[in-house]
Amino acid sequence: MSDREREPGTAIPSPHRSAARSLSALFGRRPRLALSALLVAPVGWLVLVYIVALLLLLITALWTTDSFTGLIVQKWNLENFKQVVMEPLYRTVTLRTLGIALAVTAIDVLIALPVGYYMAKVARPRTQAILVIAFMMPLWAAYLVKAYAWRSIFSDGGILSSLGHSPGLGLAATITTMSYIWLPYVIMPVYAGFQRVPNSLLEAAGDLGAKGWRTFRAVIVPLVWPSVIAGSIFSFSLTLGDYIAIQIVGGSQQLLGTLIYSNVGTGGNMPLAAAIAFIPIVIILVYLLLVRRTGALKNL
């Protein structure tokens, strides 16, 4: 039908509009295809930024640095990994980093459990909202501000020193600082887990004669345990990779993050730094494999 023969007021179909309708009909008939189309961009970005970055990190770790010129020699070998495994320095720093990460995670979990329970099951709605804002507010402050604030507390001439007790900078200051910085990342998943616990279960436990502590231990904790593990993943992994707080409040102590930073910056040994970076990556993968069956990964 020509444009002259078309009735007045009849719209001319647009090829773009027809294609959009056909595509919409296709996705309507095949929801899995629509979901795949939506995931193409984020999955592609994840592969590009994360997977490709890990492959480049591995390739860099297989290179070496010329001790005379300081230039990178692009000849593949395992010398950097042998050095990381064999030298006592890296084993000592790895154990120290792992111990600090476990201590920070344990402290945050012990704080998050009672706080999350009070926020979700005891506090009134208005108090609950105030507490959520209060625990989220530290995230609005800059990381360096929080780290230097704790330095002013622990260092000589700080607040504790004026009270007659000066612990100084070191592992205690590092653990305290990191526990404070990563605490919101643990409290919020735990709080969300407590919110999902039905009040009817608590009432049923009370009707059956269970006291408060027994109800908390036998009924509540198993239900919120995946959320606890989810929060622990945040604090554990963030502590493993941190290299700023230890430099500000840790005194002369070293963690894996500071070793990586020193080899990238002042040392100029990128291949060795890449090999060291695989230590926290392997630790995190092992930790994720251990908690895989708890269902915690579904809470991330």
C-alpha positions, 0 to 999 in steps of 0.5 A: 500500500502506497502512502497516497492509498493509506487512510488519513490518520493512519500512522506509518509503522516505524522499523525501529518500533517494529524491531523493539516489539519483536525483541520484547516479544522474544524476551517475553517468550524466553525469560532465560534469554532476557536474564542472560541479556541483562547479565552480559554487561555486568558479567563482562565487566567482572571478567575484564576487571577481576579475572583478567586482572588476576591473570595479569597479576599471575603473569607479572609474578612469573617475571623477575627484576634485574638486581642491577638495572631494576628493570623487569625481565619478562622471562617466566620462572617461579623464583618469586614464589619460591622466595615467598614460600622459603624466606622466614620473613614472609611466613612471619608476616603472613601469620601475623596478618592472619592472626590480626584478621582473625582477632578483628573478625572475632571482636567485630562478631562479638560486638555485632551479635548483641548489638544486632539482636537489640536493634532488631528485636528489642529496640523500638522502631525509632530507636532502631532507625537511630542506631542504624544511622549511628552505626552507618555514620562512620562510613561517611567519614574518611578512612584516614580521618578515622585511622589518625583519630585512633593514632591520637588516642594510642600515641604518646601524648594522646588521650590515653597518655593524659590519663596515665596509660600509654599503650603506644602504637603496635598490634593492639592499636592496629587491632582496635583501629581495624575493628572500629573501621570494619565494624559496620560491615559486620553489624549490618548483615548480622542486624539483617539476619536477626530481622529475618528471624520470626518472632513466633519462634522466640515465643514458641521457645519461651512457651516450651520453657527455654530461658533467654540464653538457651533461646539465643544459643539454640534457636537464634544463633543457628538462624543468623549464623549465615549472616554472621559468616557473611559479615565475617567475610567482609572484616576478614578480607578487608583486614587481610588487604589493609596496608594504610592503618598498619602504617598509621597506628602499627608502629614498626609492625608489618602486614602483607599489605605493607610488604606489597606496598613497599615492593611496589613503591620504594622497592620497585619490585613489581613481580615480587609484590605480585607474588606476595599478593597471592598470599591473601588471595589464597587465604580468602579462597580457602576461607570461602571454601570453608564457609561455602556450605553454611549458606553465608555466600547467599547473604552477600 
